[in-house]
Amino acid sequence: MVCTGNICRSPTAHGVLEKLVADAGLAGRVQVDSAGTHGYHVGEPPDGRSQAHAARRGYDLSAQRARQLVAQDFTAFDLVLVMDGSNERAARALCPPAQRHKLRRLTEFCTRHRDAEVPDPYYGGGAGFEHVLDLVEDACAGVLAALGAAGGGRPAR
């Protein structure tokens, strides 16, 4: 899961998919991680608002710490899921050409929502964080379904 600073959207998606994977009994087979395209917040926990909104829905983000996306992530993981066009461009610049098929937008996996991007809630209010959760829950359910269809088993980011 990849967003800009790895403190709002990508940790939320990380926490949601991690819980869905665990609930499906796949925790030993599917690895979930998150990173940011920029190193603004490396080592910091997720934004407190992200944590609070996620906790209300049963997701614990407290153990996560921000890190920056690196080129090796594209070989280590089967999927690198970005939140928006800006993140996609930044990730594509790091991505080895042979791994470009792994780079996708998280919203491609949505089944109920039609948003093309997961918007950054950082400068907004609580409704933005709730909208992120709505999109992320929808998309992560789609990711889990896709992993099941593909046989799962390798790490996914």
Buried (B, 14 or more C-beta within 10 A) or exposed (E): BBBBBBBBBBBBBBBBBBBBBEEBEBEEBBBBBBBBBBBEBBEBBBBEBBBEBBEEBEBEBEEBBBBBBEEEBBEBBBBBBBBBEBBBEBBEEBBEEEBEEBBBBBBEBBEEBEBEBBBBBBEEEEEBBBBBBBBBBBBBBBBBEBBEEEEBEBBBB
